[in-house]
Amino acid sequence: MASQSHAATIQNIPHEVITEILARLPAKCLIRFRCVCKSWRSLISDPQFLKKQLHFSHAESNFTRQRIIVFKQGLPSSDHRIASSYSVHSVFNDHEMPCSFDVPLPMTDPASIIEFVGSCNGLVCLREGRILHLWNPSTRESKRLPRSIGYNDYFGFGYDESVDDYKVVRLLNNEGDTCKVEVYELRADCWRETQNFPYSLNRFAGTWSTVYANGALYWVVVREHGPEGTRWNVVAFDLSTEKFTEVPQPNYFDDDSCSLLAGHGMSVSDLNFVIELVVERGSLCLVCHYIQCCVGSHAGVWIMREDGVWTKLAKIPYQQEMKQSQQFWRLLCFSGNGEFLMARKDKLALYSTKEDAFEDLPIHGGGDELLLHDSILNKIKTYVESLISPNYAMNESEQSKNLVMA
């Protein structure tokens, strides 16, 4: 009788109310709730519901849907086919990284190395040698993209809202001052050529990841090398128009830096810096690493507002003079109260603007050996939980078969 009464109660709740309630739940719960009844399974599989749930995941303010993933390739005594997932919420609230769960990688060769291409709306694009995969760590679904790729190619991954489709952009070696560009569309499941990238790959700052924000992919390219140091451009590729544009950059030589330089009888040309792009909650952020300069090695962090204007968030001092890019504190994400999660070669740390200090971050679980390895910079990334399928063009019944209980 109790179960019948409970079922009757659920049936009396308006469909719109059930939709609003379920859309606010995390992906892991929704995967389980697909088994409650046929109507819930149909609802949770509906593309419009998935978009609504994703909207709430992006909008929540306490990082409960945002995760850190660690790829274990090259780490001592670890299974290369497994990645570990950690809660960003625990990082900023408990100042530690307890491993939430391990998840198998979509590898075809257990001995191969997985590289991170990009993430968008819960989907992660991975590179395995000459193969590209789209993968959802929350549902464990994956899709191998068609066509073999080159070892020297560069990639970006993002979402084109104008056609409701996900795209992978491939930059290929080409003669001259440009390089060939191909675009993969998930719905069509094929590649096609588009306009050339207006820079040669030998000027491409490939040590820094491509990022996706606000409907565009962003790259950092080398503009010139000279006696005054290296100069950089930020280039955007609009996924809707498929056009390249150069993005205005912030004022790297702010009043604080310039006044210190003037006090030493030097000019802005004495500042040597490297640019890194990061995306936090859908906003494009830029980190400028100042190295080997009289004002002290440090990082400046800017965020781009909706009107395209850069706002400086923080100045993060380094604990010692930096001379090589491997020593930089790479920014992973940051909270609204001035805490920045940073990674540098063999450790993770939180920098607090209020305390003006670094705090080493202990890791527990799947990636304990992480701090023993010589470099983690290319093995740790962030993503948001979602139920978006990498098999985006499949019908509902086919997608349902591929969902795995997380």
VENCORHU-V916157 format. One record per residue. N is the residue number from 1. RES is the residue in three letters. SS is DSSP state (helix for helix, strand for strand, loop for the rest). PSI is psi as a letter, one per 30 degrees, with the letter a starting at -180 (999 if undefined). Layout:
# VENCORHU-V916157
{{N	RES	SS	PSI} {N	RES	SS	PSI}}
This chain:
# VENCORHU-V916157
{{1	MET	loop	e} {2	ALA	helix	e} {3	SER	helix	e} {4	GLN	helix	e} {5	SER	helix	e} {6	HIS	helix	e} {7	ALA	helix	e} {8	ALA	helix	e} {9	THR	helix	e} {10	ILE	helix	e} {11	GLN	helix	f} {12	ASN	helix	f} {13	ILE	loop	k} {14	PRO	loop	k} {15	HIS	helix	e} {16	GLU	helix	e} {17	VAL	helix	e} {18	ILE	helix	e} {19	THR	helix	e} {20	GLU	helix	e} {21	ILE	helix	e} {22	LEU	helix	e} {23	ALA	helix	f} {24	ARG	loop	g} {25	LEU	loop	l} {26	PRO	loop	l} {27	ALA	helix	e} {28	LYS	helix	e} {29	CYS	helix	e} {30	LEU	helix	e} {31	ILE	helix	e} {32	ARG	helix	e} {33	PHE	helix	f} {34	ARG	loop	f} {35	CYS	loop	f} {36	VAL	loop	e} {37	CYS	loop	l} {38	LYS	helix	e} {39	SER	helix	e} {40	TRP	helix	e} {41	ARG	helix	e} {42	SER	helix	e} {43	LEU	helix	e} {44	ILE	helix	f} {45	SER	helix	f} {46	ASP	loop	k} {47	PRO	helix	e} {48	GLN	helix	e} {49	PHE	helix	e} {50	LEU	helix	e} {51	LYS	helix	e} {52	LYS	helix	e} {53	GLN	helix	e} {54	LEU	helix	e} {55	HIS	helix	e} {56	PHE	helix	e} {57	SER	helix	e} {58	HIS	helix	e} {59	ALA	helix	f} {60	GLU	loop	k} {61	SER	loop	f} {62	ASN	loop	g} {63	PHE	loop	g} {64	THR	loop	f} {65	ARG	loop	f} {66	GLN	strand	k} {67	ARG	strand	l} {68	ILE	strand	k} {69	ILE	strand	k} {70	VAL	strand	k} {71	PHE	strand	k} {72	LYS	loop	g} {73	GLN	loop	k} {74	GLY	loop	f} {75	LEU	loop	k} {76	PRO	loop	k} {77	SER	loop	h} {78	SER	loop	l} {79	ASP	loop	j} {80	HIS	loop	f} {81	ARG	loop	g} {82	ILE	strand	k} {83	ALA	strand	l} {84	SER	strand	k} {85	SER	strand	k} {86	TYR	strand	l} {87	SER	strand	k} {88	VAL	helix	e} {89	HIS	helix	e} {90	SER	helix	e} {91	VAL	helix	e} {92	PHE	helix	f} {93	ASN	helix	e} {94	ASP	helix	f} {95	HIS	loop	h} {96	GLU	strand	l} {97	MET	strand	i} {98	PRO	strand	k} {99	CYS	strand	k} {100	SER	strand	e} {101	PHE	strand	l} {102	ASP	strand	k} {103	VAL	strand	k} {104	PRO	strand	k} {105	LEU	loop	l} {106	PRO	loop	i} {107	MET	loop	k} {108	THR	loop	f} {109	ASP	loop	j} {110	PRO	loop	f} {111	ALA	loop	f} {112	SER	loop	l} {113	ILE	loop	k} {114	ILE	strand	k} {115	GLU	strand	k} {116	PHE	strand	k} {117	VAL	strand	e} {118	GLY	strand	l} {119	SER	strand	k} {120	CYS	strand	k} {121	ASN	loop	h} {122	GLY	loop	f} {123	LEU	strand	k} {124	VAL	strand	k} {125	CYS	strand	k} {126	LEU	strand	k} {127	ARG	strand	k} {128	GLU	strand	j} {129	GLY	loop	c} {130	ARG	loop	g} {131	ILE	strand	k} {132	LEU	strand	k} {133	HIS	strand	k} {134	LEU	strand	k} {135	TRP	strand	k} {136	ASN	strand	j} {137	PRO	loop	f} {138	SER	loop	e} {139	THR	loop	f} {140	ARG	loop	g} {141	GLU	strand	l} {142	SER	strand	l} {143	LYS	strand	k} {144	ARG	strand	k} {145	LEU	loop	k} {146	PRO	loop	l} {147	ARG	loop	k} {148	SER	loop	k} {149	ILE	loop	l} {150	GLY	loop	l} {151	TYR	loop	f} {152	ASN	loop	g} {153	ASP	loop	l} {154	TYR	strand	l} {155	PHE	strand	l} {156	GLY	strand	l} {157	PHE	strand	k} {158	GLY	strand	a} {159	TYR	strand	k} {160	ASP	strand	j} {161	GLU	loop	f} {162	SER	loop	f} {163	VAL	loop	g} {164	ASP	loop	h} {165	ASP	strand	l} {166	TYR	strand	k} {167	LYS	strand	k} {168	VAL	strand	k} {169	VAL	strand	k} {170	ARG	strand	k} {171	LEU	strand	k} {172	LEU	strand	l} {173	ASN	loop	k} {174	ASN	loop	l} {175	GLU	loop	k} {176	GLY	loop	a} {177	ASP	loop	g} {178	THR	loop	l} {179	CYS	strand	l} {180	LYS	strand	k} {181	VAL	strand	k} {182	GLU	strand	k} {183	VAL	strand	k} {184	TYR	strand	k} {185	GLU	strand	k} {186	LEU	loop	e} {187	ARG	loop	e} {188	ALA	loop	f} {189	ASP	loop	h} {190	CYS	strand	l} {191	TRP	strand	l} {192	ARG	strand	l} {193	GLU	strand	l} {194	THR	strand	a} {195	GLN	strand	l} {196	ASN	strand	l} {197	PHE	strand	k} {198	PRO	loop	g} {199	TYR	loop	l} {200	SER	loop	l} {201	LEU	helix	f} {202	ASN	helix	f} {203	ARG	helix	g} {204	PHE	strand	k} {205	ALA	loop	i} {206	GLY	loop	f} {207	THR	loop	f} {208	TRP	loop	k} {209	SER	loop	k} {210	THR	loop	k} {211	VAL	strand	l} {212	TYR	strand	k} {213	ALA	strand	k} {214	ASN	loop	h} {215	GLY	loop	g} {216	ALA	strand	l} {217	LEU	strand	k} {218	TYR	strand	k} {219	TRP	strand	l} {220	VAL	strand	k} {221	VAL	strand	l} {222	VAL	strand	k} {223	ARG	strand	e} {224	GLU	strand	l} {225	HIS	strand	k} {226	GLY	strand	a} {227	PRO	loop	f} {228	GLU	loop	g} {229	GLY	strand	a} {230	THR	strand	k} {231	ARG	strand	k} {232	TRP	strand	l} {233	ASN	strand	k} {234	VAL	strand	k} {235	VAL	strand	k} {236	ALA	strand	k} {237	PHE	strand	j} {238	ASP	strand	j} {239	LEU	loop	f} {240	SER	loop	e} {241	THR	loop	f} {242	GLU	loop	h} {243	LYS	loop	k} {244	PHE	strand	k} {245	THR	strand	l} {246	GLU	strand	k} {247	VAL	strand	k} {248	PRO	loop	k} {249	GLN	loop	l} {250	PRO	loop	l} {251	ASN	loop	j} {252	TYR	loop	f} {253	PHE	loop	i} {254	ASP	loop	l} {255	ASP	helix	e} {256	ASP	helix	e} {257	SER	helix	e} {258	CYS	helix	e} {259	SER	helix	e} {260	LEU	helix	e} {261	LEU	helix	e} {262	ALA	helix	e} {263	GLY	helix	f} {264	HIS	loop	g} {265	GLY	loop	h} {266	MET	loop	l} {267	SER	loop	l} {268	VAL	helix	f} {269	SER	helix	f} {270	ASP	helix	f} {271	LEU	loop	k} {272	ASN	strand	k} {273	PHE	strand	l} {274	VAL	strand	k} {275	ILE	strand	k} {276	GLU	strand	k} {277	LEU	strand	k} {278	VAL	strand	k} {279	VAL	strand	k} {280	GLU	strand	j} {281	ARG	loop	h} {282	GLY	loop	f} {283	SER	strand	k} {284	LEU	strand	k} {285	CYS	strand	k} {286	LEU	strand	k} {287	VAL	strand	k} {288	CYS	strand	j} {289	HIS	strand	j} {290	TYR	strand	k} {291	ILE	strand	k} {292	GLN	loop	h} {293	CYS	loop	l} {294	CYS	loop	f} {295	VAL	loop	g} {296	GLY	loop	k} {297	SER	loop	k} {298	HIS	strand	l} {299	ALA	strand	k} {300	GLY	strand	k} {301	VAL	strand	k} {302	TRP	strand	l} {303	ILE	strand	k} {304	MET	strand	k} {305	ARG	loop	l} {306	GLU	loop	f} {307	ASP	loop	g} {308	GLY	loop	g} {309	VAL	loop	k} {310	TRP	strand	k} {311	THR	strand	k} {312	LYS	strand	k} {313	LEU	strand	e} {314	ALA	strand	l} {315	LYS	strand	j} {316	ILE	strand	j} {317	PRO	strand	k} {318	TYR	loop	l} {319	GLN	loop	f} {320	GLN	loop	l} {321	GLU	loop	k} {322	MET	loop	k} {323	LYS	loop	f} {324	GLN	loop	k} {325	SER	helix	f} {326	GLN	helix	f} {327	GLN	helix	f} {328	PHE	loop	k} {329	TRP	loop	j} {330	ARG	strand	k} {331	LEU	strand	k} {332	LEU	strand	e} {333	CYS	strand	l} {334	PHE	strand	l} {335	SER	loop	l} {336	GLY	loop	f} {337	ASN	loop	g} {338	GLY	loop	g} {339	GLU	strand	k} {340	PHE	strand	k} {341	LEU	strand	j} {342	MET	strand	k} {343	ALA	strand	k} {344	ARG	strand	j} {345	LYS	loop	d} {346	ASP	loop	g} {347	LYS	strand	l} {348	LEU	strand	l} {349	ALA	strand	l} {350	LEU	strand	k} {351	TYR	strand	k} {352	SER	strand	k} {353	THR	loop	f} {354	LYS	loop	e} {355	GLU	loop	f} {356	ASP	loop	h} {357	ALA	strand	l} {358	PHE	strand	k} {359	GLU	strand	j} {360	ASP	strand	k} {361	LEU	loop	j} {362	PRO	strand	k} {363	ILE	strand	k} {364	HIS	strand	k} {365	GLY	loop	b} {366	GLY	loop	f} {367	GLY	loop	h} {368	ASP	helix	e} {369	GLU	helix	f} {370	LEU	helix	e} {371	LEU	helix	f} {372	LEU	helix	f} {373	HIS	loop	l} {374	ASP	loop	f} {375	SER	loop	k} {376	ILE	loop	g} {377	LEU	loop	e} {378	ASN	loop	g} {379	LYS	loop	g} {380	ILE	strand	k} {381	LYS	strand	l} {382	THR	strand	l} {383	TYR	strand	l} {384	VAL	strand	k} {385	GLU	loop	k} {386	SER	loop	l} {387	LEU	loop	g} {388	ILE	loop	k} {389	SER	loop	k} {390	PRO	loop	f} {391	ASN	loop	h} {392	TYR	loop	f} {393	ALA	loop	f} {394	MET	loop	l} {395	ASN	loop	l} {396	GLU	helix	e} {397	SER	helix	e} {398	GLU	helix	e} {399	GLN	helix	e} {400	SER	helix	e} {401	LYS	helix	f} {402	ASN	helix	f} {403	LEU	loop	k} {404	VAL	loop	k} {405	MET	loop	j} {406	ALA	loop	999}}
